[in-house]
Amino acid sequence: MILPREIFSLFLGLFLFSNTVLVIPLGPGFEASPPTPVYSYRVLAVYPHDANAFTQGLVYYKGDFYESTGLRGRSSLRKVDLETGDVLQMRQLPDAYFGEGLALFDDKLYQLTWLSHTGFIYDRARFDLLATFRYPTEGWGLTHNGGELIMSDGTPNLYFLDPDTLELLRQVQVTDDSGPVWRLNELEYIDGEVYANVWQTDRIARIDPDSGRVTAWIDLTGLLSPEDRAGANVLNGIAWDKEGERLFVTGKLWPKLFQIELIPPNYQLYLNRIETPRREERWK
């Protein structure tokens, strides 16, 4: 007899919270897919962050951050000092544009905009505008894997673009145990995986870029204290210091930026899964 998944889940939960060893007869062909692990975090350092910066893209490079900020009339490209949070360099976007994701590739900064279907390419050192490019979707997050730009648009899709021609090379749909994962926002490529903020949540998805499968979740609940929450918006902004192996996160209008390390789960429980957004939202 093959037990239904619901009954198996109940037995597993009882087993984990009791001292009784349960022997569960599983019929031939029974397959229980392992749950997606959920990582917690430990704060290693806290840095100041401009509480007026509506963070949409974040990149670490040689001790500083490059940041894309949003909101019409307030969108910008910035170079920011890690230790002080001071803005060292800034270029304002025209009022018609709402700044979004940011990637640094081949010493050029690629910046998306939300609804304008327009991206900008800048010289990293001087912020001179080198070119513009077009894309058919909304623009949300942007990163790269060393050979391709990787873009999100709030849907479950990740788009892989040629950094020279900006042509679409391929796309994958991101899924977890429950199906497609919506609202993929700011992106960072770390050790072969795409890390994606999920908009309006305190979660980051770790994604296999080939299959689109969510390999793990990171739960950052409680990262920003209630005292710092006043005026702050959602978690958004992931940056990776590859040489120093440091992971940084922040949010829109957050007064602080955090260096964190990930804590693997001790166990996974079928009955304690993260509920994933299932529908598209039309405003940011």
Helices and strands as residue ranges (DSSP letters): H 5-16, E 38-48, E 55-61, E 64-69, E 76-81, E 87-92, E 99-105, E 108-113, E 118-123, E 129-134, E 142-144, E 149-152, E 157-161, E 168-173, E 175-176, E 179-180, E 184-190, E 193-198, E 203-207, E 214-219, H 226-229, E 235-241, E 246-251, E 256-263, G 270-272
